[in-house]
Each structure stands twice: as structure tokens, then as C-alpha cells.
Amino acid sequence: MAIKKGYYMGEDASKKFLPANMLDELVTRDVVLSAFKETGKIKRAKRDRLVESILKGRQRLFLTLVLMTDDNKEKLSSLGEKEWDSVNDNSLPFTVSSDREFSLNIDGGGPQSLVPEGWKDNDLVVFESRQWLLIAPIFGAADKFFHQLTDFHRLPYLSTSERPRSSGFFSEVFRAEIHIAHIDARHIPAKSAEIGNNRDRISVAVKKARDTEELKEFFDKEAKNLERVQRIESEHIIKPIAAYQRGSERCLVFPWADGGNLTNYWETYDRTQRGIKNFRWIIEQLVGIFSALEVLHRDANNGYRGEKYGRHGDLKPENILWFKGDREGGCLKIADMGLTTFHDENANTKQRNWNNEKTMTPSGTFRYEPPEMDKDRASQSPRSRQYDIWSMGCIMIELVVWLLYGWDAVNTFRKNTLQFWERTSDTGRYYVSSYVAACLDVMEGHLEDETAYKSLLKLVRDRVLVVAVSDVYKSSIDHREIASVLLGSMETIQQKPDDWYRIPTGLNYPLALIEERRTVYFRPHSEGGRLTVPSLSVPAQLPTNPDSQHTGQIDNTGGDQVPQVVVRAPTIPVDSHLSIPESATTDNQEQSSKLNDIWESIPDNDFAMNLFKSLSWDVFNPPANPQGASLCSNCNKINSTSLFNPIINRVELELSAKGCDLCRLLRDALNAQELGSRTVVSLHQNGIIVGIQNGPNLLSIYVDPGLDLPQGVQLGLPKLPDHGSQEQLSLLKEWILICDSTHSTCSRFYAEGPDKNPAPTMPTRLVELGNPLRLVESVSIKPSPYVALSHCWGKIEQGRLCTSSGNITQLMASIDSGRLPKTFRDAILVTRGIGIEYLWIDSLCIIQDDKDDWENESAKMEQVFSFAYCTIGASSATSSVEGFLHKRHPRPCVQLETSSFGKLYVCQNIDNFHRDVDLGELNSRGWVLQERALSRRSIFYTSTQVYWECGEGIHCETLTRLKNAKAAFLGDARFPNSALEYYRDGRQMLVQDLYERYSRLAFTHYWDRPVAILGLQERLARAFKTQGAYGFFTTYFARLLLWKRSGIHRMTRIKQYPGARHRAPTWSWFSKVGAIKYMELKFQEIDWATRDFINPLKSLYYQPSRALDTCENTITLKGQARKLSLLNPELMGCATLDEDEERDIDVNDLRCVVIGRDKIRSNHETVKYHVLIIRLENVPGSKIYERVGVASMRPEDVGREGSWVTIQ
């Protein structure tokens, strides 16, 4: 008998296994009988009995022996021997021990050892290797949760994701496809969870613990708790399938959430895709979540004898998973239950405190932690069940923000709330965050009284987000409510009729109003028991809660008193017409650039060693303290680059900092991070950096240069050279030398240095750095390398030297350096210092009062910066008069003597390119985005240090390298090559990222906005092999039409100066001032309505972008204008207007042009039309239309017929 290879399944040859459902097909009565007959060694009387035993639990044993059988030998007859009588499939796996003996699986029945008669050593080895194909475990049986497996066990997975779908400190989660025969039937989900047409597999989540010794304890606790979770009766708690240990691997198996988590649900059903059904479903799921908490929190006093109660301890939207299932909407379930803590009945929090019981549960997500965690963190006191209630209150607030304002608003809310409580620094009292309080107040004003959402908001305000907690888990009007009572309140809301689920349309997140209310309306107040406002004369839209009169506060001084709450209350009358200050927010706060990402700090020891061969280390070695560093007892014991405990209590650190230089250095670095009242901080340390876990770096660690550097240390400069010194210029020249000689991507024209390969194209004019200093025309000199200066002009003062029609002749004879602003003089010093004779400065090399010269030269920015030898970025200077070569204060440094690493230099970490350059003053200037992107390499002078950026990355003056995958796009010497590789088929996303970023930058003259991007636009158009104009490209024209204003501030029309050549149409954001973002659409799921509009770029022959973006080449958009069939309030719910206020709009005056339609994937899916909103321009008799905004609308709201119009 043979088993066909096709029967085996698995991810690859080394992981093949025989599915359990194949056993009955392969091992039949006839097959077994025939196999025994072929042996000729088993008598007929015994044969029948053996056949029955094989069919009743020895199938795998039988097949293993069959796999050993060949023409020369057979082992089936061994089953007829007496010592095999008690051996069955449960005895597997066998392991070979000494003396030709099998040791049987300790969990199996029968004897503990087996010595097969007549077997040789090789036979035992062959049996042992063959059995693994047949004993892949079956997960999910009611009587077996934990599986102890060997390294040789085959797992029943048909595929596993290469990368984790999520990861955390303790574990990583992978998606796997498990064979359906290897999972108990009670865990097999509905048909909707099956994978395509593959009925032999389902998806599961495999949570793999990180392989560190200290985390084993948590895995064992998690597995034990999950076995108990299986018994909890709630469909809203995820039931684990199995746990197993395979060698050193520790894994947990769960059902796969095909919808993701609650956050994913909010993203999927954003404002344009929601209705009453979605809202009712949300309330239904909240009821289910509270019912699950009620079951989890209940104890024996409620009639469940012998059971223990528990609490989750880390509730957050990411731990509430969305199972789509067969029923409409699906089901939300609480996940990550493995680290739930269960306590014995009657063991309340107060009793556990008396017993000095500590919690083993790791810290929850900081954002959703209640205030009592901050007070009790250092003591590791056990958490109460009311921890979960606070976390649910936080989630419910985010839910209401989503319901009212959409997903973008949730992101904005999160950016403005580190957590939901605050602590006063003077009294140590805790209260609900002022921002959260203000947000709740404003939202309540947006809702009518008889609505489910207002009831939900009131419930959160009055009974959930309450600071005071009780030592006894019982309902109390003075404390945070318990789950069973909240369940009843939620069920009451759920039973309300449909008209209770109406919600106002057209609401935008009121960021400025919240900020106004936060700072003006609320003040710390010692009266009242929860987040409510005492009865004062307040406006109608800010309702009070007179029922809430209970007092309290948390006393952070210790003692056993019950924690109490401090409320924020108005101390002054509030005007019902609160103004919205322009400074309340900025567009930069509304949405950060998508190009920013995680930064990695990397030692650059090879470069440092080469540098120290030419420069003495003594120049950079800070003077040592003759008495040595003053250290505390802990720091005195340091003998490695691991300096501190991983958990820092800032109160204790403050005490030790009084007498310890190293603790003081860490204390000062933490204080600079604006941590507020946060008392406990987790550190990450890797031998070269000390930083906040998942946060900023704090300290850098350097060692003395030597021939044999220990592994994992870094060389660096604890003392930086003076600005403009020979040592600093030597460092710059070393960077340039390495780049010129080894970076092929950067040395496009300077592969062998500046003297051999000058720039092939030079700007019209340059400043010649000879004696005298003078302005020259490039046609009059031989081709030469030059440096470009990127700087902020600042306020233009009278008398500042610029080139004009009146002085150009004089400047070409000589330039008085004393009249030059300091930034220019500093740039001249650096340029001369690196050996370059020519410098390009915009205000000197462009005739400022000659419109034609300015427009011609501004259109050549791509060539100016692309062909520059390098660019100097004056990042720290806010104007040209400030300069950038200033005297620097030495950074704090502590020197430690160790026997393992020699001398260590611990310094304040200053390697922050994102802060110093990306967010620096220079990068807020509109022209700089293309100057940086088009430059092949740049030297940035910042307030902390000098950075070198080229196609190979970023180098710091401290000798550290910085790496950031997305930020490197702008540093690419051949921009946008690396970006195109990163985005691959999503090139329009690169365009959107860059344009959104550019739209947030500032200009002295906003009519420069269409001009300052032309060089970048031309480079992109050339890379895309397409036409570009006005912020559009032929290939992505439709997608790029769907832009909208970002944030709450209206855009304003750019007023062109007389005779301007670059005048953008209204459908281009070039025509307006203000930040933009593109509609968040899945472009692959859109059918573009190319019959409803004509792409104006398609009809143009290719020419440079700068030639198209002029008034002589006015481009008009033609589209089918359709009427709108909806009312003003409905329009405001689905549209975003560019400039107009809602009250200024009459929907009857508007038309729309359909740009794209959602693809229809199912009959139940809501389809939207994505349209351009237009109207006739305000010119008597004109038939030209202008853009008003964009919208995503229902098909029935868009007219069927349309007429062709021109849009400019």
C-alpha cells in the first residue's frame, strides 16, 4: 500500500502533513485487511481483531508502519505482537531512546516505553521521522486547550503571512490558513469567513510570543487565562481556539477578524457611508460590549458560585475586533483577553491592597488609562474593574466624535488629547482633561435633546468618565458606574425609535471652538462630582447638568481616603457668540505630512575613524572634571552602555538628580519633552541611545576612538567644533569627498570632483567669490561648479542689498560685502571654505524689479538647484540678516570611567533632523520644498548642529547617521526615482503627498504659489512621461481634481499682481491660499467619468510645465454641468466648500460635474458620485463657470441630464 503525495498538504516540503479527514479515506477495513494479508505473518483469527483496533484509534499508527514498508521489509506485523496491544494513536509521538527502545508520549496511554522485537536502530529512526506527517494537531477540542509539541511536529497551516499583521511588546500576530479538518467544528466560522472557493481551509490569527526569557511568564499566564475565557458566556468576547508550545515557540490561536478592528470600521463607514442602520448597529454592539463586561466583572455574590471575576485592563478601539460574519453589520468582540486578571470571589480591590497583592498585568495603553493608574503606578497596586469602565468612556467619546464629524475628526481629536485626564501640578488633583470637557460640551450643543447620541453623551459625561472610584465594586452615585448598571442604560437607549437616531448633517469638527471653550469656559473647581457644569447663566447650546452635585478629588499625597474628582466649571459669564480666533489652529496642526516616518539612528564609526586620522581627537574631547563626575550609588556601579533601569520614576529621579550629574542629565532631557504630570517613563537603551520607549531619543553615548571598538558602541563628537572653524570645514570637505568618490547616484556631474566635471548648465548670473566680490554673467566665465543658497528672506528692510535695474552694473564691478546681510556673508565663508568660487543667491542673481527677468529666472529653479555642486540651507535663520554661523554653547556631557568600555561620554541627544530641518523655519517657506527636492545634496545649518543630506542619507555633525525611508525621498539626488520605487503603482499618492505638504507652506507674496513649484512639477512630469500644469498631470488628472480644503479655515482667492503670467484656473488649488488635502478614496474602486468632462491636458503637445502655467496658455476645463436635487443642509453634509460660507450658498445656483463613480460590488453597497461643485462666475453676462468645492453624493441627488460648460 502507498500514500499518494497529493494527499499531503502544507506550506512547503518540510511542513507537509496528512489532513485528519484523509484518515477514514485511506484506512478502510478492506485496505487494512489487505495490508495484513500481504505480510503473511498474522493469523486469520488475530487479523480480524487487529483490523477492528486499527479502525478504532490506531489509524495513524497503521499508516506510519505502512510508510516504513518497502519491497525488502515490512513492519506491519509488529502490531500482532503483545507489547503493541496497548499502543494507539494517543501514544504518538514516539521518541528514540537508548537500547533500541521507544519512549512514548507522556500524554498518551499505555506503557512508557516500547522495545519492538527484531527492529534495528535505523528502523526506530525511520518510524520516528515518518510519524510527523500524520500527527499534526487538531486545535479547539473542548477537552484540550494547551498542546505541548516538539520541534518536529508539523502544524496544520496551509499558509502563513510572511510579515506580522500587528505587533506589540509581547507578541506578533500572523494570519494563517488552517486546514478545516484540524480545527474543532465549534470554532468553524460562517461561510462568509471561508477563503474564496477553498472550502478546505479557514483563516485564523496566530499570536506568537516574542522569544525572551522574561516574557515566558506572561505567556503562561495568558494561556491559563484564555482557557478560562473559553467558559465565559458572551458572543462579544473572542474565544481562543488553542494554545501551543512548539520547541521555543509559544503561540495562541484565535478566530480571524475579517473586518479588522473598531478603528477600521470607523474608517470603512466614514461620513458618506453611514445611515440609521449603521447607527443602530453601533448601539446594538455597545450593548453587547457592556454585556460582555458585565459577565466578566460579575462575582460570586451575584449568584455564580465558585467563579472568579476579572477585568480586561487594556480596552481600546484596536482591541475591539470586527467580525463581519453572515448577519448584517457583523459583530464587535473584545480581544486581547489573555492578560485579563481574574480574582477570587469576594477579593475586592481594597482587600487585595491590604494583602499587598501586586498585579502581573502589563501596563495598558496609556491613552485609555484612568487617572487612578497614574497615582498607583509606582506601587503596582491591582487595578479595579472600574479601569475598564473609564476605558469604555474614552472609546465612546471617540465614537460620538466619529458619528458627528467623521474619521478625520477622530484623528484630530486624538492629536489634541494625549489622554482623557489631567493632574494639577500644585495640588496633585485629577480631573477630566480640559480639552475632552470642552469637546463634550460643544458636541452636546450640536445635538437635539431627544436623540440617542445625546443620551449616549450624557451617559458618558455623568456616569462613565467619572474620576472617583470605589474600593467596593458596587453602584454608587458618588463613583464611576459599574458594568451591569451601564448595560441597563444602554439597553434603554437601544430601545428608542428610529427618529431618536437622527443626526445633524454638514457638521465639521469645531477645533477652534473647542480650543476657545477649553481656555475661556472651563476652570479648575472644587465643587461637583463629575464632569458637569454648575448652574450658572450659560448659553442655550451649552446645557448644564444640575443633577450632578457630588464632590470629590484624588489626593495624591497618600492615605486610604476614597479618590475624588475635581471638576472644571465656568468662573465668568460666557458670550453665546464665541468668536473663533485665527490663531486657534494652524493647517500644519490639522494634518502632518505623510512623508514623515520613523527615524533610525545609526553609528558611522568607519567615517569617524577616517576623520580622526586627519583631525586630532583632542579638538572634540570635552575637558574632564578633575574630581570626576558626581554620581549616585546606582550610577557609580555602571560598567556598560546600559545606564539606567528600564522604568524611571520621575519623582525618585528628581531626588537623585540633586547630587548626581548623570541623573541630572536624564532629568533635564525628560523635562524638555513636556511630559506634564506623567510620573513613570519607560526607556529604551541600545548601547548608543537612551530614549523614551516608542518616543524621542534623550541621550547619546560615545566611546573613545580606539583600534578595537567593542561591538554595539559608537564614535561621535561630544564637543562640536566652532561654526566656520577649520575643523568644521574639514568635516564638510570629508563628507563631500566621500560623496564625490563613492556615491554614484549623487555625483551625476561631479564624479571625480569639482575641478574635472563642472556643471553642464549654469544659472544666468552668479556671485564670484574673488577679490573683489562681484556679480558675473555665466556666459562670460568658463563652466564652473557653484553652490546655491536656500534661505528665508524675512521682512524686507529698506536699504537691504538686492540686485535691481539701477545697481546691476555697479554689482558686476564689485559688491561691498559690508552691505550684505549676515546670512549671505556666512554662505560666502562656507563656500570659500569648501573650495568653490561661485555662489548663487536669489536676491542677488535675479533682478528684483524686472518682471520679465524674475519670471524667466524663477522658471529655471529646477536647473539652478539640480546642477548646483551642493546647496547650503540656512535652516536656523528666520531672515537673511540673522546669519547661521553663531557661537554655540557646549552641550551637557557626563564622562564615565568603565572597565569594560573605557571612557564613556553621555551627552544630550541632538540628532533630530525632523525637528531641526523638516520643521525648521526654512522649511515653512514655500520655495524651499522644491529647492530641497531638486538639490542633489545639501548642507543644513540648524540651531543645534550641521547636517549633510545626499542620496545616501543624512549625516550629523555629531558623526551619527540618520535613516528615514520616506523623508529620504526629498534627499534623493535623482528625485523622484526612489520615491517612484517606493510608491510603485501608486504614483499619484506621491503627488498628493508632495502637493498637500506644499500647500501648507508660507509665502511673502502668495502669487508666488503657482510659480514656486514649477521646477518640481516639471521634474515629476518628465519622470511620469506626461504633461503637467497647475498642479495636475495628464495621467492622474481626474484624481487630482478631487482636492478640498484642509481644516476648518476657508481658503481665499489669490489676487494676481497686474500683468502676472502665472494665473491659475479656479479648479486648481494654485489659485487659492490655504492648505489642501485630497478626498480619501480608493482609486482602484472608482470608475472615472471621462464622458462627463474633457481632460484639457490631453489635447496639448508636450512642452515644459513652465510654458503651460502662463496666461498666454490659459487652459479651460469643459464638463457636463448637472443640477443638484437636494436642499442646502443636505449639501453641506456631503460637500466641502473652498471659500464660501454655508449661509452664502444657494443650492439652486450650483451645478456639479461628475468626476468619478464608486464601482458597484454588491446590491447592498451604498454608491457615491464624486463631483466638482461649480457655479457661474460673478461677472455680468458671463457664461464661464468657476469651482466652488467638491462633494461625494448619492446618485439620486445628481441630475440625469447635463449641458457642456467651460470652467476657468
Secondary structure as UniProt FT lines:
FT   HELIX           5..7
FT   HELIX           13..15
FT   HELIX           20..22
FT   HELIX           23..26
FT   HELIX           29..39
FT   HELIX           44..55
FT   TURN            56..57
FT   HELIX           59..68
FT   HELIX           76..80
FT   HELIX           82..84
FT   TURN            85..86
FT   HELIX           89..91
FT   STRAND          95..97
FT   TURN            98..100
FT   STRAND          101..103
FT   TURN            106..107
FT   STRAND          113..114
FT   TURN            117..118
FT   HELIX           121..131
FT   HELIX           132..134
FT   TURN            142..143
FT   STRAND          146..149
FT   TURN            151..152
FT   STRAND          157..160
FT   STRAND          166..167
FT   STRAND          171..179
FT   HELIX           180..182
FT   HELIX           185..187
FT   HELIX           191..193
FT   STRAND          194..195
FT   TURN            196..197
FT   STRAND          198..209
FT   HELIX           213..215
FT   HELIX           216..229
FT   TURN            230..231
FT   TURN            235..236
FT   STRAND          242..246
FT   TURN            247..248
FT   STRAND          249..255
FT   TURN            258..259
FT   HELIX           262..268
FT   HELIX           271..273
FT   HELIX           276..297
FT   HELIX           300..302
FT   TURN            305..306
FT   STRAND          309..311
FT   HELIX           317..319
FT   STRAND          320..323
FT   TURN            328..329
FT   STRAND          331..334
FT   HELIX           337..339
FT   STRAND          341..343
FT   TURN            345..346
FT   HELIX           349..354
FT   TURN            355..356
FT   HELIX           366..368
FT   HELIX           371..376
FT   TURN            377..380
FT   HELIX           386..405
FT   HELIX           407..415
FT   STRAND          421..423
FT   TURN            425..427
FT   STRAND          430..432
FT   HELIX           434..446
FT   HELIX           452..459
FT   HELIX           460..464
FT   TURN            477..478
FT   HELIX           483..494
FT   HELIX           498..501
FT   HELIX           511..520
FT   STRAND          523..525
FT   TURN            540..541
FT   TURN            546..547
FT   TURN            556..557
FT   STRAND          567..569
FT   HELIX           582..584
FT   HELIX           587..590
FT   TURN            594..595
FT   STRAND          600..603
FT   HELIX           605..614
FT   HELIX           617..619
FT   TURN            626..627
FT   TURN            633..634
FT   HELIX           635..637
FT   STRAND          647..649
FT   HELIX           650..656
FT   TURN            657..659
FT   HELIX           661..671
FT   TURN            672..673
FT   TURN            676..677
FT   STRAND          680..685
FT   STRAND          689..692
FT   TURN            693..694
FT   STRAND          697..703
FT   TURN            711..712
FT   TURN            723..724
FT   HELIX           726..742
FT   TURN            744..746
FT   TURN            751..752
FT   TURN            754..756
FT   STRAND          765..769
FT   STRAND          773..777
FT   HELIX           778..780
FT   STRAND          787..790
FT   TURN            798..799
FT   TURN            805..807
FT   HELIX           808..813
FT   HELIX           817..819
FT   HELIX           822..833
FT   TURN            834..835
FT   STRAND          838..840
FT   HELIX           842..845
FT   TURN            848..849
FT   HELIX           851..858
FT   TURN            859..860
FT   HELIX           861..866
FT   STRAND          870..873
FT   TURN            875..876
FT   TURN            880..882
FT   STRAND          893..898
FT   TURN            899..901
FT   STRAND          902..908
FT   HELIX           914..918
FT   HELIX           922..924
FT   TURN            926..927
FT   HELIX           928..934
FT   STRAND          938..941
FT   STRAND          946..950
FT   TURN            951..952
FT   STRAND          953..956
FT   TURN            957..958
FT   STRAND          960..963
FT   TURN            965..967
FT   HELIX           968..971
FT   TURN            973..976
FT   HELIX           977..983
FT   TURN            984..985
FT   HELIX           987..999
FT   HELIX           1006..1008
FT   TURN            1009..1013
FT   HELIX           1014..1024
FT   STRAND          1028..1029
FT   TURN            1030..1031
FT   STRAND          1032..1033
FT   TURN            1035..1036
FT   HELIX           1037..1041
FT   STRAND          1043..1045
FT   STRAND          1052..1053
FT   TURN            1058..1059
FT   TURN            1066..1067
FT   HELIX           1069..1071
FT   STRAND          1072..1073
FT   STRAND          1076..1078
FT   HELIX           1083..1085
FT   STRAND          1086..1088
FT   TURN            1090..1092
FT   STRAND          1093..1094
FT   TURN            1096..1099
FT   HELIX           1105..1108
FT   HELIX           1111..1113
FT   STRAND          1117..1124
FT   HELIX           1128..1134
FT   STRAND          1135..1137
FT   HELIX           1142..1144
FT   HELIX           1147..1149
FT   STRAND          1151..1158
FT   TURN            1163..1164
FT   STRAND          1169..1176
FT   TURN            1180..1181
FT   STRAND          1184..1193
FT   HELIX           1195..1197
FT   STRAND          1198..1207
//
